Amino acid sequence: MCGRYQRRSDKQRIAEAFKHGNVDSLFLELVPDYNASPGKMHPVIVWDEREGLRSLQMMYWKFLPSFATDPKNFKLSTTNADSANLLTSRMWKDSFLKRPCLIPADTFIEWQTDGRAKLPWMFAMQENELFALGGIWRHWRSPDGQSQMDTYAVITVKPNELVDQTTHHDRMPLIVKRSDCQRWLEPGNPKQPPVDLLRPFDSDQMKAWRTDARINSVKNNDPTLSEELKGRRRPTNRDVRVNEICTDFVHYFACLHAPPAHRRTDSLSHFASGWWAPKPNDCHDNVSHLVRLNPHLKPALGWIFGLKDPSGRC
């Protein structure tokens, strides 16, 4: 899912990056938004059929269908639209075929769950360039006709390797390549919608870092929210493999010590979790814990991981 992103660029830089011509359609000056959240107005790029060009407009981040009577009391979660449902859901289909949009962003945030804690990870392009999230929009009008506004949802797709390894989420926001922006925005053949663009962005072109949990609160909105949390780094492929082997060792312990009734595959993990809950992104602590759990494993772990001291650190 995508519940937060950052936009540091002003409307002139957005116009240059995405080559939209109608800058004057947005009379407001855009100040940087370091904690863009649902339920607020944000700049969105759409295709203006009458003018035949891209236009920047302010929209409300929460897609409001025709049956929504009050934005504040509308409980259905519509900040994100699952790509798998775009052509099957009556709520999304018409907007996907007729009203796609692009949301300018400099970073987006996903959270890693660690017990009750929500640990924010920030994602950006390798060269820090502005990019576009793919979305859909519709115009909403209140039943009494007193209120109306354009609303949008960010489309989500399956995660790429980077998002999966850092947060273990099953979704990430759709990122539309610059070369595909025109095809995404301009209405085409409704019988051939751009479903091939609904795919994860290449993780090799992205980077990630842990940021301060202050970003979890929408009340905070300042440049320091973009800073990397010291002492944290992106897990490498080696980290992932180390943690897989650590988990295998714990299951081996469980198999040795569990009562016969618990040796079935479906209950082994539950039994093992009574000793140890692995930390998904910290191979050092995981290996150290295994050595403390059974010192006799140190030679084997040292051979596999190259331990450098008795504490079991890599």
ChimeraX commands (.cxc) that place a marker at each C-alpha (Angstrom):
marker #1 position 0.00,0.00,0.00 radius 0.5
marker #1 position 1.00,3.66,-0.09 radius 0.5
marker #1 position -0.09,5.91,2.73 radius 0.5
marker #1 position 2.55,8.61,2.62 radius 0.5
marker #1 position 4.94,10.27,0.17 radius 0.5
marker #1 position 7.03,13.41,-0.16 radius 0.5
marker #1 position 6.99,16.15,-2.79 radius 0.5
marker #1 position 9.75,18.71,-2.50 radius 0.5
marker #1 position 9.47,20.08,-6.05 radius 0.5
marker #1 position 7.61,23.27,-6.97 radius 0.5
marker #1 position 5.25,23.49,-9.92 radius 0.5
marker #1 position 7.94,24.79,-12.29 radius 0.5
marker #1 position 10.20,21.81,-11.66 radius 0.5
marker #1 position 7.21,19.47,-12.02 radius 0.5
marker #1 position 6.35,21.12,-15.34 radius 0.5
marker #1 position 9.92,20.65,-16.58 radius 0.5
marker #1 position 10.11,17.04,-15.43 radius 0.5
marker #1 position 6.80,15.91,-16.89 radius 0.5
marker #1 position 6.51,18.38,-19.77 radius 0.5
marker #1 position 3.04,19.60,-18.96 radius 0.5
marker #1 position 2.11,22.90,-20.57 radius 0.5
marker #1 position -0.68,24.30,-18.42 radius 0.5
marker #1 position 1.26,25.60,-15.40 radius 0.5
marker #1 position -1.15,28.51,-14.97 radius 0.5
marker #1 position -4.02,26.09,-14.28 radius 0.5
marker #1 position -2.64,25.93,-10.73 radius 0.5
marker #1 position -2.80,29.40,-9.24 radius 0.5
marker #1 position -1.27,28.36,-5.92 radius 0.5
marker #1 position 2.46,28.26,-5.32 radius 0.5
marker #1 position 3.49,24.80,-4.16 radius 0.5
marker #1 position 5.51,24.65,-0.98 radius 0.5
marker #1 position 7.47,21.44,-0.26 radius 0.5
marker #1 position 5.43,18.72,1.41 radius 0.5
marker #1 position 7.60,16.35,3.47 radius 0.5
marker #1 position 4.68,14.31,4.75 radius 0.5
marker #1 position 1.97,14.15,2.08 radius 0.5
marker #1 position -0.91,12.22,3.61 radius 0.5
marker #1 position -4.47,11.17,2.68 radius 0.5
marker #1 position -7.33,13.52,3.41 radius 0.5
marker #1 position -5.49,16.58,2.04 radius 0.5
marker #1 position -5.13,18.40,-1.28 radius 0.5
marker #1 position -2.10,17.56,-3.43 radius 0.5
marker #1 position -0.96,18.41,-7.00 radius 0.5
marker #1 position -1.85,15.80,-9.62 radius 0.5
marker #1 position -1.14,15.67,-13.37 radius 0.5
marker #1 position -4.04,14.84,-15.71 radius 0.5
marker #1 position -4.65,14.95,-19.45 radius 0.5
marker #1 position -6.67,17.97,-20.61 radius 0.5
marker #1 position -8.55,16.72,-23.68 radius 0.5
marker #1 position -9.85,20.16,-24.62 radius 0.5
marker #1 position -6.37,21.72,-24.66 radius 0.5
marker #1 position -4.58,18.56,-25.74 radius 0.5
marker #1 position -1.89,18.81,-23.06 radius 0.5
marker #1 position -1.00,17.78,-19.53 radius 0.5
marker #1 position -2.38,19.91,-16.73 radius 0.5
marker #1 position -1.50,20.23,-13.05 radius 0.5
marker #1 position -4.46,20.34,-10.67 radius 0.5
marker #1 position -5.04,20.13,-6.93 radius 0.5
marker #1 position -6.94,17.02,-5.83 radius 0.5
marker #1 position -8.12,15.43,-2.59 radius 0.5
marker #1 position -6.23,12.25,-1.71 radius 0.5
marker #1 position -9.04,9.81,-1.07 radius 0.5
marker #1 position -11.06,8.53,-3.97 radius 0.5
marker #1 position -14.73,9.39,-3.41 radius 0.5
marker #1 position -17.29,7.36,-5.40 radius 0.5
marker #1 position -20.69,8.75,-6.29 radius 0.5
marker #1 position -22.35,7.18,-3.23 radius 0.5
marker #1 position -20.02,8.98,-0.78 radius 0.5
marker #1 position -21.99,11.69,1.01 radius 0.5
marker #1 position -19.31,13.21,3.26 radius 0.5
marker #1 position -15.52,12.88,2.81 radius 0.5
marker #1 position -14.85,12.99,6.56 radius 0.5
marker #1 position -17.42,10.31,7.38 radius 0.5
marker #1 position -16.68,8.04,4.42 radius 0.5
marker #1 position -15.15,4.96,6.10 radius 0.5
marker #1 position -14.26,2.85,3.05 radius 0.5
marker #1 position -10.49,2.75,2.45 radius 0.5
marker #1 position -9.99,4.31,-0.99 radius 0.5
marker #1 position -6.59,6.02,-0.76 radius 0.5
marker #1 position -5.17,3.07,-2.72 radius 0.5
marker #1 position -6.56,1.07,-5.64 radius 0.5
marker #1 position -5.30,-2.50,-6.04 radius 0.5
marker #1 position -4.16,-3.03,-9.63 radius 0.5
marker #1 position -5.69,-6.53,-9.59 radius 0.5
marker #1 position -9.17,-5.00,-9.17 radius 0.5
marker #1 position -9.02,-2.10,-11.63 radius 0.5
marker #1 position -10.96,-3.90,-14.36 radius 0.5
marker #1 position -13.25,-5.93,-12.12 radius 0.5
marker #1 position -14.38,-3.41,-9.51 radius 0.5
marker #1 position -17.24,-1.09,-10.43 radius 0.5
marker #1 position -15.66,1.53,-8.21 radius 0.5
marker #1 position -12.35,1.65,-10.12 radius 0.5
marker #1 position -13.03,0.48,-13.69 radius 0.5
marker #1 position -14.49,3.61,-15.25 radius 0.5
marker #1 position -11.75,5.85,-13.79 radius 0.5
marker #1 position -8.99,3.46,-14.86 radius 0.5
marker #1 position -10.27,3.46,-18.44 radius 0.5
marker #1 position -11.07,7.18,-18.66 radius 0.5
marker #1 position -9.34,9.13,-15.87 radius 0.5
marker #1 position -5.76,8.02,-15.13 radius 0.5
marker #1 position -3.43,10.49,-13.44 radius 0.5
marker #1 position 0.17,10.98,-12.29 radius 0.5
marker #1 position 1.17,12.06,-8.79 radius 0.5
marker #1 position 4.56,13.86,-8.63 radius 0.5
marker #1 position 6.75,12.52,-5.80 radius 0.5
marker #1 position 10.35,12.68,-4.64 radius 0.5
marker #1 position 10.04,9.77,-2.20 radius 0.5
marker #1 position 7.41,7.39,-0.84 radius 0.5
marker #1 position 7.23,5.69,2.54 radius 0.5
marker #1 position 6.39,2.12,3.51 radius 0.5
marker #1 position 6.43,0.65,6.99 radius 0.5
marker #1 position 8.11,-2.44,8.38 radius 0.5
marker #1 position 6.20,-4.04,11.26 radius 0.5
marker #1 position 8.32,-5.00,14.26 radius 0.5
marker #1 position 5.96,-6.21,16.97 radius 0.5
marker #1 position 3.80,-3.19,17.75 radius 0.5
marker #1 position 6.28,-0.76,16.22 radius 0.5
marker #1 position 5.91,0.71,12.73 radius 0.5
marker #1 position 9.37,1.38,11.32 radius 0.5
marker #1 position 9.30,3.78,8.33 radius 0.5
marker #1 position 11.42,3.12,5.24 radius 0.5
marker #1 position 11.86,5.82,2.62 radius 0.5
marker #1 position 12.23,4.98,-1.09 radius 0.5
marker #1 position 13.60,7.19,-3.85 radius 0.5
marker #1 position 15.28,7.03,-7.23 radius 0.5
marker #1 position 19.04,6.36,-7.25 radius 0.5
marker #1 position 19.76,9.84,-8.61 radius 0.5
marker #1 position 17.07,11.54,-6.49 radius 0.5
marker #1 position 15.10,12.56,-9.55 radius 0.5
marker #1 position 11.40,13.38,-9.38 radius 0.5
marker #1 position 9.14,10.46,-10.33 radius 0.5
marker #1 position 5.44,9.83,-10.87 radius 0.5
marker #1 position 3.08,7.55,-8.98 radius 0.5
marker #1 position 0.27,6.13,-11.09 radius 0.5
marker #1 position -3.27,6.86,-9.99 radius 0.5
marker #1 position -6.90,7.28,-11.00 radius 0.5
marker #1 position -9.28,10.15,-10.27 radius 0.5
marker #1 position -12.91,11.24,-10.41 radius 0.5
marker #1 position -14.92,14.37,-9.71 radius 0.5
marker #1 position -17.05,14.14,-6.58 radius 0.5
marker #1 position -20.12,16.21,-5.77 radius 0.5
marker #1 position -22.05,16.13,-2.50 radius 0.5
marker #1 position -25.74,15.10,-2.64 radius 0.5
marker #1 position -26.86,18.65,-1.80 radius 0.5
marker #1 position -24.59,20.11,-4.48 radius 0.5
marker #1 position -22.88,22.42,-1.99 radius 0.5
marker #1 position -19.48,20.73,-2.15 radius 0.5
marker #1 position -17.45,19.33,-5.03 radius 0.5
marker #1 position -13.81,18.46,-5.73 radius 0.5
marker #1 position -11.56,16.18,-7.72 radius 0.5
marker #1 position -10.39,13.12,-5.80 radius 0.5
marker #1 position -7.76,10.45,-6.50 radius 0.5
marker #1 position -6.32,7.11,-5.40 radius 0.5
marker #1 position -2.77,5.79,-5.77 radius 0.5
marker #1 position -2.61,2.45,-7.60 radius 0.5
marker #1 position -0.66,-0.33,-5.88 radius 0.5
marker #1 position 1.11,-3.31,-7.47 radius 0.5
marker #1 position 3.16,-6.26,-6.25 radius 0.5
marker #1 position 6.38,-5.16,-4.47 radius 0.5
marker #1 position 9.77,-5.21,-6.13 radius 0.5
marker #1 position 12.75,-6.89,-4.44 radius 0.5
marker #1 position 13.82,-3.72,-2.59 radius 0.5
marker #1 position 10.42,-3.08,-0.98 radius 0.5
marker #1 position 9.96,-6.76,-0.19 radius 0.5
marker #1 position 13.36,-7.13,1.52 radius 0.5
marker #1 position 13.06,-3.98,3.61 radius 0.5
marker #1 position 9.41,-3.95,4.68 radius 0.5
marker #1 position 8.06,-7.39,3.72 radius 0.5
marker #1 position 4.97,-5.69,2.33 radius 0.5
marker #1 position 2.88,-7.40,-0.32 radius 0.5
marker #1 position 2.16,-4.13,-2.20 radius 0.5
marker #1 position 3.96,-0.98,-3.35 radius 0.5
marker #1 position 2.77,2.11,-5.26 radius 0.5
marker #1 position 2.78,1.99,-9.04 radius 0.5
marker #1 position 5.59,4.09,-10.50 radius 0.5
marker #1 position 5.13,5.11,-14.12 radius 0.5
marker #1 position 8.30,5.51,-16.18 radius 0.5
marker #1 position 8.83,8.86,-17.90 radius 0.5
marker #1 position 8.73,7.13,-21.27 radius 0.5
marker #1 position 5.28,5.70,-20.47 radius 0.5
marker #1 position 3.67,8.84,-19.04 radius 0.5
marker #1 position 1.94,9.94,-22.23 radius 0.5
marker #1 position 0.55,6.50,-22.92 radius 0.5
marker #1 position -0.66,6.30,-19.33 radius 0.5
marker #1 position -2.40,9.69,-19.36 radius 0.5
marker #1 position -3.88,10.03,-22.83 radius 0.5
marker #1 position -7.13,8.12,-23.38 radius 0.5
marker #1 position -6.64,5.15,-25.67 radius 0.5
marker #1 position -8.65,2.19,-26.83 radius 0.5
marker #1 position -10.89,1.14,-23.87 radius 0.5
marker #1 position -10.64,-2.43,-25.14 radius 0.5
marker #1 position -6.86,-2.30,-24.73 radius 0.5
marker #1 position -6.12,-0.50,-21.44 radius 0.5
marker #1 position -2.45,-0.16,-20.39 radius 0.5
marker #1 position -2.49,-3.17,-18.06 radius 0.5
marker #1 position 1.10,-4.00,-19.06 radius 0.5
marker #1 position 2.23,-0.88,-17.15 radius 0.5
marker #1 position 0.81,-2.28,-13.90 radius 0.5
marker #1 position 4.09,-3.80,-12.78 radius 0.5
marker #1 position 6.70,-3.20,-10.05 radius 0.5
marker #1 position 9.35,-0.59,-10.77 radius 0.5
marker #1 position 12.92,-1.83,-11.28 radius 0.5
marker #1 position 14.53,-2.02,-7.82 radius 0.5
marker #1 position 18.01,-1.45,-9.30 radius 0.5
marker #1 position 16.97,2.12,-10.09 radius 0.5
marker #1 position 15.83,2.77,-6.53 radius 0.5
marker #1 position 17.35,3.16,-3.07 radius 0.5
marker #1 position 15.93,2.87,0.45 radius 0.5
marker #1 position 16.81,4.01,3.95 radius 0.5
marker #1 position 15.26,3.97,7.41 radius 0.5
marker #1 position 13.95,7.33,8.55 radius 0.5
marker #1 position 12.77,8.68,11.88 radius 0.5
marker #1 position 9.40,7.52,13.22 radius 0.5
marker #1 position 8.36,11.19,13.49 radius 0.5
marker #1 position 7.06,10.78,9.96 radius 0.5
marker #1 position 4.38,8.44,11.34 radius 0.5
marker #1 position 2.50,11.51,12.57 radius 0.5
marker #1 position 0.92,13.78,9.97 radius 0.5
marker #1 position 1.51,16.69,12.35 radius 0.5
marker #1 position 5.21,16.60,11.48 radius 0.5
marker #1 position 6.22,18.15,8.18 radius 0.5
marker #1 position 9.81,19.38,7.87 radius 0.5
marker #1 position 13.00,18.58,5.90 radius 0.5
marker #1 position 14.50,16.44,8.68 radius 0.5
marker #1 position 11.89,13.75,7.93 radius 0.5
marker #1 position 13.94,12.88,4.84 radius 0.5
marker #1 position 17.12,12.20,6.77 radius 0.5
marker #1 position 18.46,8.68,7.16 radius 0.5
marker #1 position 18.25,7.14,10.60 radius 0.5
marker #1 position 21.84,6.60,11.72 radius 0.5
marker #1 position 23.05,3.03,12.09 radius 0.5
marker #1 position 20.45,1.62,9.70 radius 0.5
marker #1 position 21.10,0.26,6.24 radius 0.5
marker #1 position 19.34,-1.63,3.51 radius 0.5
marker #1 position 19.57,-5.43,3.98 radius 0.5
marker #1 position 21.70,-7.07,1.32 radius 0.5
marker #1 position 21.05,-10.38,-0.41 radius 0.5
marker #1 position 23.57,-11.92,2.00 radius 0.5
marker #1 position 21.52,-10.65,4.97 radius 0.5
marker #1 position 18.43,-12.31,3.56 radius 0.5
marker #1 position 20.25,-15.62,3.09 radius 0.5
marker #1 position 21.78,-15.46,6.59 radius 0.5
marker #1 position 18.34,-14.96,8.12 radius 0.5
marker #1 position 16.92,-17.86,6.13 radius 0.5
marker #1 position 19.65,-20.15,7.47 radius 0.5
marker #1 position 19.13,-18.84,11.02 radius 0.5
marker #1 position 15.46,-19.69,10.77 radius 0.5
marker #1 position 16.35,-23.18,9.53 radius 0.5
marker #1 position 18.57,-23.67,12.58 radius 0.5
marker #1 position 15.78,-22.62,14.94 radius 0.5
marker #1 position 13.43,-25.09,13.28 radius 0.5
marker #1 position 16.11,-27.74,13.74 radius 0.5
marker #1 position 16.21,-26.95,17.48 radius 0.5
marker #1 position 12.45,-27.17,17.61 radius 0.5
marker #1 position 12.52,-30.54,15.92 radius 0.5
marker #1 position 14.98,-31.82,18.54 radius 0.5
marker #1 position 13.21,-30.44,21.59 radius 0.5
marker #1 position 9.55,-30.26,20.65 radius 0.5
marker #1 position 7.14,-32.95,21.90 radius 0.5
marker #1 position 6.09,-35.39,19.18 radius 0.5
marker #1 position 2.69,-33.72,18.88 radius 0.5
marker #1 position 4.41,-30.46,17.85 radius 0.5
marker #1 position 6.72,-31.89,15.20 radius 0.5
marker #1 position 4.26,-31.36,12.41 radius 0.5
marker #1 position 5.35,-28.67,9.93 radius 0.5
marker #1 position 2.32,-26.52,10.65 radius 0.5
marker #1 position 3.09,-26.21,14.39 radius 0.5
marker #1 position 6.89,-26.27,14.33 radius 0.5
marker #1 position 7.21,-22.54,13.63 radius 0.5
marker #1 position 4.82,-21.74,16.46 radius 0.5
marker #1 position 6.83,-23.91,18.87 radius 0.5
marker #1 position 10.12,-22.36,17.73 radius 0.5
marker #1 position 8.77,-18.83,18.17 radius 0.5
marker #1 position 8.62,-19.50,21.91 radius 0.5
marker #1 position 12.43,-19.27,21.97 radius 0.5
marker #1 position 13.17,-16.69,19.35 radius 0.5
marker #1 position 11.46,-14.15,17.10 radius 0.5
marker #1 position 13.95,-13.37,14.30 radius 0.5
marker #1 position 14.61,-9.76,13.33 radius 0.5
marker #1 position 13.97,-9.62,9.56 radius 0.5
marker #1 position 16.63,-7.02,8.73 radius 0.5
marker #1 position 19.34,-7.72,11.32 radius 0.5
marker #1 position 21.51,-10.71,10.47 radius 0.5
marker #1 position 24.11,-9.76,13.10 radius 0.5
marker #1 position 21.69,-10.03,16.02 radius 0.5
marker #1 position 20.14,-13.18,14.60 radius 0.5
marker #1 position 23.46,-15.03,14.35 radius 0.5
marker #1 position 24.55,-13.78,17.78 radius 0.5
marker #1 position 21.35,-15.07,19.32 radius 0.5
marker #1 position 21.85,-18.52,17.82 radius 0.5
marker #1 position 25.35,-18.73,19.30 radius 0.5
marker #1 position 24.00,-17.81,22.72 radius 0.5
marker #1 position 21.19,-20.32,22.29 radius 0.5
marker #1 position 23.66,-23.12,21.58 radius 0.5
marker #1 position 27.43,-22.37,21.86 radius 0.5
marker #1 position 28.22,-25.68,20.13 radius 0.5
marker #1 position 26.94,-24.11,16.90 radius 0.5
marker #1 position 29.71,-21.52,16.81 radius 0.5
marker #1 position 32.14,-23.59,14.68 radius 0.5
marker #1 position 29.44,-24.34,12.12 radius 0.5
marker #1 position 28.15,-20.76,12.06 radius 0.5
marker #1 position 31.73,-19.48,11.87 radius 0.5
marker #1 position 32.34,-21.64,8.84 radius 0.5
marker #1 position 29.11,-20.51,7.14 radius 0.5
marker #1 position 29.17,-16.81,8.01 radius 0.5
marker #1 position 32.78,-16.06,8.89 radius 0.5
marker #1 position 32.26,-15.02,12.52 radius 0.5
marker #1 position 34.99,-12.71,13.78 radius 0.5
marker #1 position 34.52,-12.82,17.57 radius 0.5
marker #1 position 33.03,-15.04,20.29 radius 0.5
marker #1 position 29.85,-12.95,20.50 radius 0.5
marker #1 position 28.86,-14.34,17.13 radius 0.5
marker #1 position 28.86,-11.08,15.17 radius 0.5
marker #1 position 29.45,-11.30,11.43 radius 0.5
marker link #1:1,2 radius 0.2
marker link #1:2,3 radius 0.2
marker link #1:3,4 radius 0.2
marker link #1:4,5 radius 0.2
marker link #1:5,6 radius 0.2
marker link #1:6,7 radius 0.2
marker link #1:7,8 radius 0.2
marker link #1:8,9 radius 0.2
marker link #1:9,10 radius 0.2
marker link #1:10,11 radius 0.2
marker link #1:11,12 radius 0.2
marker link #1:12,13 radius 0.2
marker link #1:13,14 radius 0.2
marker link #1:14,15 radius 0.2
marker link #1:15,16 radius 0.2
marker link #1:16,17 radius 0.2
marker link #1:17,18 radius 0.2
marker link #1:18,19 radius 0.2
marker link #1:19,20 radius 0.2
marker link #1:20,21 radius 0.2
marker link #1:21,22 radius 0.2
marker link #1:22,23 radius 0.2
marker link #1:23,24 radius 0.2
marker link #1:24,25 radius 0.2
marker link #1:25,26 radius 0.2
marker link #1:26,27 radius 0.2
marker link #1:27,28 radius 0.2
marker link #1:28,29 radius 0.2
marker link #1:29,30 radius 0.2
marker link #1:30,31 radius 0.2
marker link #1:31,32 radius 0.2
marker link #1:32,33 radius 0.2
marker link #1:33,34 radius 0.2
marker link #1:34,35 radius 0.2
marker link #1:35,36 radius 0.2
marker link #1:36,37 radius 0.2
marker link #1:37,38 radius 0.2
marker link #1:38,39 radius 0.2
marker link #1:39,40 radius 0.2
marker link #1:40,41 radius 0.2
marker link #1:41,42 radius 0.2
marker link #1:42,43 radius 0.2
marker link #1:43,44 radius 0.2
marker link #1:44,45 radius 0.2
marker link #1:45,46 radius 0.2
marker link #1:46,47 radius 0.2
marker link #1:47,48 radius 0.2
marker link #1:48,49 radius 0.2
marker link #1:49,50 radius 0.2
marker link #1:50,51 radius 0.2
marker link #1:51,52 radius 0.2
marker link #1:52,53 radius 0.2
marker link #1:53,54 radius 0.2
marker link #1:54,55 radius 0.2
marker link #1:55,56 radius 0.2
marker link #1:56,57 radius 0.2
marker link #1:57,58 radius 0.2
marker link #1:58,59 radius 0.2
marker link #1:59,60 radius 0.2
marker link #1:60,61 radius 0.2
marker link #1:61,62 radius 0.2
marker link #1:62,63 radius 0.2
marker link #1:63,64 radius 0.2
marker link #1:64,65 radius 0.2
marker link #1:65,66 radius 0.2
marker link #1:66,67 radius 0.2
marker link #1:67,68 radius 0.2
marker link #1:68,69 radius 0.2
marker link #1:69,70 radius 0.2
marker link #1:70,71 radius 0.2
marker link #1:71,72 radius 0.2
marker link #1:72,73 radius 0.2
marker link #1:73,74 radius 0.2
marker link #1:74,75 radius 0.2
marker link #1:75,76 radius 0.2
marker link #1:76,77 radius 0.2
marker link #1:77,78 radius 0.2
marker link #1:78,79 radius 0.2
marker link #1:79,80 radius 0.2
marker link #1:80,81 radius 0.2
marker link #1:81,82 radius 0.2
marker link #1:82,83 radius 0.2
marker link #1:83,84 radius 0.2
marker link #1:84,85 radius 0.2
marker link #1:85,86 radius 0.2
marker link #1:86,87 radius 0.2
marker link #1:87,88 radius 0.2
marker link #1:88,89 radius 0.2
marker link #1:89,90 radius 0.2
marker link #1:90,91 radius 0.2
marker link #1:91,92 radius 0.2
marker link #1:92,93 radius 0.2
marker link #1:93,94 radius 0.2
marker link #1:94,95 radius 0.2
marker link #1:95,96 radius 0.2
marker link #1:96,97 radius 0.2
marker link #1:97,98 radius 0.2
marker link #1:98,99 radius 0.2
marker link #1:99,100 radius 0.2
marker link #1:100,101 radius 0.2
marker link #1:101,102 radius 0.2
marker link #1:102,103 radius 0.2
marker link #1:103,104 radius 0.2
marker link #1:104,105 radius 0.2
marker link #1:105,106 radius 0.2
marker link #1:106,107 radius 0.2
marker link #1:107,108 radius 0.2
marker link #1:108,109 radius 0.2
marker link #1:109,110 radius 0.2
marker link #1:110,111 radius 0.2
marker link #1:111,112 radius 0.2
marker link #1:112,113 radius 0.2
marker link #1:113,114 radius 0.2
marker link #1:114,115 radius 0.2
marker link #1:115,116 radius 0.2
marker link #1:116,117 radius 0.2
marker link #1:117,118 radius 0.2
marker link #1:118,119 radius 0.2
marker link #1:119,120 radius 0.2
marker link #1:120,121 radius 0.2
marker link #1:121,122 radius 0.2
marker link #1:122,123 radius 0.2
marker link #1:123,124 radius 0.2
marker link #1:124,125 radius 0.2
marker link #1:125,126 radius 0.2
marker link #1:126,127 radius 0.2
marker link #1:127,128 radius 0.2
marker link #1:128,129 radius 0.2
marker link #1:129,130 radius 0.2
marker link #1:130,131 radius 0.2
marker link #1:131,132 radius 0.2
marker link #1:132,133 radius 0.2
marker link #1:133,134 radius 0.2
marker link #1:134,135 radius 0.2
marker link #1:135,136 radius 0.2
marker link #1:136,137 radius 0.2
marker link #1:137,138 radius 0.2
marker link #1:138,139 radius 0.2
marker link #1:139,140 radius 0.2
marker link #1:140,141 radius 0.2
marker link #1:141,142 radius 0.2
marker link #1:142,143 radius 0.2
marker link #1:143,144 radius 0.2
marker link #1:144,145 radius 0.2
marker link #1:145,146 radius 0.2
marker link #1:146,147 radius 0.2
marker link #1:147,148 radius 0.2
marker link #1:148,149 radius 0.2
marker link #1:149,150 radius 0.2
marker link #1:150,151 radius 0.2
marker link #1:151,152 radius 0.2
marker link #1:152,153 radius 0.2
marker link #1:153,154 radius 0.2
marker link #1:154,155 radius 0.2
marker link #1:155,156 radius 0.2
marker link #1:156,157 radius 0.2
marker link #1:157,158 radius 0.2
marker link #1:158,159 radius 0.2
marker link #1:159,160 radius 0.2
marker link #1:160,161 radius 0.2
marker link #1:161,162 radius 0.2
marker link #1:162,163 radius 0.2
marker link #1:163,164 radius 0.2
marker link #1:164,165 radius 0.2
marker link #1:165,166 radius 0.2
marker link #1:166,167 radius 0.2
marker link #1:167,168 radius 0.2
marker link #1:168,169 radius 0.2
marker link #1:169,170 radius 0.2
marker link #1:170,171 radius 0.2
marker link #1:171,172 radius 0.2
marker link #1:172,173 radius 0.2
marker link #1:173,174 radius 0.2
marker link #1:174,175 radius 0.2
marker link #1:175,176 radius 0.2
marker link #1:176,177 radius 0.2
marker link #1:177,178 radius 0.2
marker link #1:178,179 radius 0.2
marker link #1:179,180 radius 0.2
marker link #1:180,181 radius 0.2
marker link #1:181,182 radius 0.2
marker link #1:182,183 radius 0.2
marker link #1:183,184 radius 0.2
marker link #1:184,185 radius 0.2
marker link #1:185,186 radius 0.2
marker link #1:186,187 radius 0.2
marker link #1:187,188 radius 0.2
marker link #1:188,189 radius 0.2
marker link #1:189,190 radius 0.2
marker link #1:190,191 radius 0.2
marker link #1:191,192 radius 0.2
marker link #1:192,193 radius 0.2
marker link #1:193,194 radius 0.2
marker link #1:194,195 radius 0.2
marker link #1:195,196 radius 0.2
marker link #1:196,197 radius 0.2
marker link #1:197,198 radius 0.2
marker link #1:198,199 radius 0.2
marker link #1:199,200 radius 0.2
marker link #1:200,201 radius 0.2
marker link #1:201,202 radius 0.2
marker link #1:202,203 radius 0.2
marker link #1:203,204 radius 0.2
marker link #1:204,205 radius 0.2
marker link #1:205,206 radius 0.2
marker link #1:206,207 radius 0.2
marker link #1:207,208 radius 0.2
marker link #1:208,209 radius 0.2
marker link #1:209,210 radius 0.2
marker link #1:210,211 radius 0.2
marker link #1:211,212 radius 0.2
marker link #1:212,213 radius 0.2
marker link #1:213,214 radius 0.2
marker link #1:214,215 radius 0.2
marker link #1:215,216 radius 0.2
marker link #1:216,217 radius 0.2
marker link #1:217,218 radius 0.2
marker link #1:218,219 radius 0.2
marker link #1:219,220 radius 0.2
marker link #1:220,221 radius 0.2
marker link #1:221,222 radius 0.2
marker link #1:222,223 radius 0.2
marker link #1:223,224 radius 0.2
marker link #1:224,225 radius 0.2
marker link #1:225,226 radius 0.2
marker link #1:226,227 radius 0.2
marker link #1:227,228 radius 0.2
marker link #1:228,229 radius 0.2
marker link #1:229,230 radius 0.2
marker link #1:230,231 radius 0.2
marker link #1:231,232 radius 0.2
marker link #1:232,233 radius 0.2
marker link #1:233,234 radius 0.2
marker link #1:234,235 radius 0.2
marker link #1:235,236 radius 0.2
marker link #1:236,237 radius 0.2
marker link #1:237,238 radius 0.2
marker link #1:238,239 radius 0.2
marker link #1:239,240 radius 0.2
marker link #1:240,241 radius 0.2
marker link #1:241,242 radius 0.2
marker link #1:242,243 radius 0.2
marker link #1:243,244 radius 0.2
marker link #1:244,245 radius 0.2
marker link #1:245,246 radius 0.2
marker link #1:246,247 radius 0.2
marker link #1:247,248 radius 0.2
marker link #1:248,249 radius 0.2
marker link #1:249,250 radius 0.2
marker link #1:250,251 radius 0.2
marker link #1:251,252 radius 0.2
marker link #1:252,253 radius 0.2
marker link #1:253,254 radius 0.2
marker link #1:254,255 radius 0.2
marker link #1:255,256 radius 0.2
marker link #1:256,257 radius 0.2
marker link #1:257,258 radius 0.2
marker link #1:258,259 radius 0.2
marker link #1:259,260 radius 0.2
marker link #1:260,261 radius 0.2
marker link #1:261,262 radius 0.2
marker link #1:262,263 radius 0.2
marker link #1:263,264 radius 0.2
marker link #1:264,265 radius 0.2
marker link #1:265,266 radius 0.2
marker link #1:266,267 radius 0.2
marker link #1:267,268 radius 0.2
marker link #1:268,269 radius 0.2
marker link #1:269,270 radius 0.2
marker link #1:270,271 radius 0.2
marker link #1:271,272 radius 0.2
marker link #1:272,273 radius 0.2
marker link #1:273,274 radius 0.2
marker link #1:274,275 radius 0.2
marker link #1:275,276 radius 0.2
marker link #1:276,277 radius 0.2
marker link #1:277,278 radius 0.2
marker link #1:278,279 radius 0.2
marker link #1:279,280 radius 0.2
marker link #1:280,281 radius 0.2
marker link #1:281,282 radius 0.2
marker link #1:282,283 radius 0.2
marker link #1:283,284 radius 0.2
marker link #1:284,285 radius 0.2
marker link #1:285,286 radius 0.2
marker link #1:286,287 radius 0.2
marker link #1:287,288 radius 0.2
marker link #1:288,289 radius 0.2
marker link #1:289,290 radius 0.2
marker link #1:290,291 radius 0.2
marker link #1:291,292 radius 0.2
marker link #1:292,293 radius 0.2
marker link #1:293,294 radius 0.2
marker link #1:294,295 radius 0.2
marker link #1:295,296 radius 0.2
marker link #1:296,297 radius 0.2
marker link #1:297,298 radius 0.2
marker link #1:298,299 radius 0.2
marker link #1:299,300 radius 0.2
marker link #1:300,301 radius 0.2
marker link #1:301,302 radius 0.2
marker link #1:302,303 radius 0.2
marker link #1:303,304 radius 0.2
marker link #1:304,305 radius 0.2
marker link #1:305,306 radius 0.2
marker link #1:306,307 radius 0.2
marker link #1:307,308 radius 0.2
marker link #1:308,309 radius 0.2
marker link #1:309,310 radius 0.2
marker link #1:310,311 radius 0.2
marker link #1:311,312 radius 0.2
marker link #1:312,313 radius 0.2
marker link #1:313,314 radius 0.2
view
